[in-house]
Amino acid sequence: ISWTGIRPTTTRNNALRWSDIRTTENGGRIITRSVKGTKEQAAILPQCFPYLDFLKEFQARRGLEDCEFMFAHTSSKKENGDKGEPILGFKKQWETMLKALDLWLRWGTQANEKLVPYSMRGFHVTMSIRNGVDVRKLGKSLGTSPRMIDQTYDDF
Protein backbone atom coordinates (compact mmCIF):
# COMPACT_ATOMS: atom_id res chain seq x y z
CA ILE A 1 0.00 0.00 0.00
CA SER A 2 2.80 2.42 0.81
CA TRP A 3 4.18 2.19 -2.74
CA THR A 4 0.77 2.84 -4.35
CA GLY A 5 -0.69 5.65 -2.22
CA ILE A 6 -3.98 3.79 -1.91
CA ARG A 7 -5.77 4.28 1.38
CA PRO A 8 -6.51 1.10 3.35
CA THR A 9 -10.20 0.27 3.13
CA THR A 10 -12.87 -0.77 5.55
CA THR A 11 -15.45 -1.90 2.96
CA ARG A 12 -15.53 -4.95 0.72
CA ASN A 13 -16.52 -2.84 -2.32
CA ASN A 14 -13.33 -0.77 -2.07
CA ALA A 15 -10.96 -3.62 -1.19
CA LEU A 16 -7.92 -3.82 -3.48
CA ARG A 17 -8.25 -6.56 -6.08
CA TRP A 18 -5.58 -8.18 -8.20
CA SER A 19 -7.69 -7.26 -11.22
CA ASP A 20 -7.12 -3.56 -10.37
CA ILE A 21 -3.51 -3.94 -11.53
CA ARG A 22 -2.40 -4.15 -15.12
CA THR A 23 1.03 -4.38 -16.68
CA THR A 24 1.91 -1.82 -19.35
CA GLU A 25 3.71 -2.51 -22.62
CA ASN A 26 7.02 -1.32 -21.15
CA GLY A 27 6.70 -3.57 -18.06
CA GLY A 28 5.32 -0.94 -15.69
CA ARG A 29 2.32 -1.57 -13.49
CA ILE A 30 -0.74 0.62 -13.06
CA ILE A 31 -3.53 0.36 -10.53
CA THR A 32 -6.97 1.57 -11.59
CA ARG A 33 -9.85 1.93 -9.17
CA SER A 34 -13.31 3.44 -9.22
CA VAL A 35 -13.86 5.65 -6.22
CA LYS A 36 -17.14 7.51 -5.75
CA GLY A 37 -17.99 7.17 -9.43
CA THR A 38 -14.64 8.39 -10.78
CA LYS A 39 -11.74 6.30 -12.01
CA GLU A 40 -8.42 6.85 -10.29
CA GLN A 41 -5.27 5.58 -11.93
CA ALA A 42 -1.81 5.48 -10.39
CA ALA A 43 1.54 4.13 -11.46
CA ILE A 44 3.00 1.62 -9.05
CA LEU A 45 6.65 2.40 -8.46
CA PRO A 46 9.02 -0.40 -9.54
CA GLN A 47 10.31 -0.73 -5.96
CA CYS A 48 6.92 -2.24 -5.11
CA PHE A 49 7.01 -5.04 -7.70
CA PRO A 50 8.89 -7.56 -5.51
CA TYR A 51 6.39 -7.02 -2.68
CA LEU A 52 3.40 -7.54 -4.95
CA ASP A 53 4.99 -10.67 -6.39
CA PHE A 54 5.76 -11.96 -2.89
CA LEU A 55 2.17 -11.32 -1.76
CA LYS A 56 0.77 -13.23 -4.75
CA GLU A 57 3.18 -16.16 -4.10
CA PHE A 58 2.33 -16.10 -0.39
CA GLN A 59 -1.38 -16.41 -1.15
CA ALA A 60 -0.70 -19.30 -3.53
CA ARG A 61 1.32 -21.13 -0.84
CA ARG A 62 -1.68 -20.71 1.47
CA GLY A 63 -4.06 -22.24 -1.09
CA LEU A 64 -5.40 -18.94 -2.45
CA GLU A 65 -4.09 -19.17 -6.03
CA ASP A 66 -7.21 -17.55 -7.46
CA CYS A 67 -7.87 -15.10 -4.64
CA GLU A 68 -9.67 -11.97 -5.82
CA PHE A 69 -8.31 -9.67 -3.10
CA MET A 70 -4.76 -8.44 -2.63
CA PHE A 71 -5.10 -8.39 1.15
CA ALA A 72 -7.08 -11.46 2.14
CA HIS A 73 -7.38 -13.73 5.15
CA THR A 74 -5.23 -16.82 4.62
CA SER A 75 -7.14 -18.92 7.13
CA SER A 76 -10.66 -18.91 8.55
CA LYS A 77 -11.08 -17.45 12.00
CA LYS A 78 -14.43 -16.76 13.58
CA GLU A 79 -13.49 -13.24 14.68
CA ASN A 80 -11.66 -12.20 11.48
CA GLY A 81 -13.46 -13.74 8.53
CA ASP A 82 -13.32 -16.61 6.10
CA LYS A 83 -10.27 -17.65 4.13
CA GLY A 84 -10.04 -15.60 0.94
CA GLU A 85 -12.23 -12.77 2.23
CA PRO A 86 -10.70 -9.27 2.21
CA ILE A 87 -8.96 -7.88 5.26
CA LEU A 88 -10.99 -4.78 6.06
CA GLY A 89 -9.09 -3.41 9.01
CA PHE A 90 -5.38 -3.11 9.62
CA LYS A 91 -5.35 -1.56 13.09
CA LYS A 92 -4.45 -4.70 15.05
CA GLN A 93 -1.91 -5.87 12.45
CA TRP A 94 -0.42 -2.37 12.35
CA GLU A 95 0.00 -2.29 16.14
CA THR A 96 1.51 -5.80 16.18
CA MET A 97 4.00 -4.87 13.44
CA LEU A 98 5.10 -1.64 15.15
CA LYS A 99 5.56 -3.43 18.48
CA ALA A 100 7.66 -6.16 16.81
CA LEU A 101 9.82 -3.47 15.18
CA ASP A 102 10.07 -1.52 18.46
CA LEU A 103 8.43 1.48 16.80
CA TRP A 104 5.24 1.48 18.84
CA LEU A 105 4.17 4.67 20.60
CA ARG A 106 1.07 4.52 22.76
CA TRP A 107 -2.20 5.97 21.54
CA GLY A 108 -2.42 9.45 22.98
CA THR A 109 1.05 10.33 21.73
CA GLN A 110 0.89 13.34 19.42
CA ALA A 111 -0.05 12.27 15.89
CA ASN A 112 3.03 13.84 14.32
CA GLU A 113 5.26 11.71 16.56
CA LYS A 114 3.91 8.25 15.73
CA LEU A 115 3.45 6.05 12.71
CA VAL A 116 -0.16 5.63 11.67
CA PRO A 117 -1.53 3.72 8.67
CA TYR A 118 -2.14 7.01 6.86
CA SER A 119 1.62 7.68 6.99
CA MET A 120 1.97 5.08 4.20
CA ARG A 121 0.30 7.59 1.89
CA GLY A 122 2.87 10.21 2.83
CA PHE A 123 5.63 7.71 2.10
CA HIS A 124 4.15 7.15 -1.35
CA VAL A 125 3.97 10.86 -2.10
CA THR A 126 7.52 11.44 -0.92
CA MET A 127 8.95 8.51 -2.89
CA SER A 128 6.99 9.46 -6.02
CA ILE A 129 8.36 12.99 -5.94
CA ARG A 130 11.90 11.66 -5.37
CA ASN A 131 11.42 9.35 -8.38
CA GLY A 132 10.41 12.24 -10.64
CA VAL A 133 6.65 11.68 -10.82
CA ASP A 134 4.91 14.83 -12.06
CA VAL A 135 3.05 16.46 -9.16
CA ARG A 136 -0.05 17.10 -11.32
CA LYS A 137 -0.29 13.42 -12.27
CA LEU A 138 0.43 12.38 -8.70
CA GLY A 139 -2.31 14.64 -7.36
CA LYS A 140 -4.80 13.32 -9.88
CA SER A 141 -3.97 9.72 -9.05
CA LEU A 142 -4.48 10.39 -5.34
CA GLY A 143 -7.61 12.50 -5.69
CA THR A 144 -5.90 15.64 -4.39
CA SER A 145 -4.40 18.81 -5.79
CA PRO A 146 -0.76 19.63 -6.56
CA ARG A 147 -1.19 22.58 -4.18
CA MET A 148 -2.15 20.26 -1.31
CA ILE A 149 0.84 18.04 -2.07
CA ASP A 150 3.14 21.08 -2.07
CA GLN A 151 1.68 22.39 1.20
CA THR A 152 1.89 19.05 2.95
CA TYR A 153 5.11 17.52 1.62
CA ASP A 154 7.27 20.40 0.38
CA ASP A 155 9.50 20.37 3.45
CA PHE A 156 10.36 16.71 2.88
Beta strands, then each sheet from edge to edge (+ up, - down):
strand 1: 21-23
strand 2: 29-35
strand 3: 38-44
sheet 1: 1+ 2- 3+
end
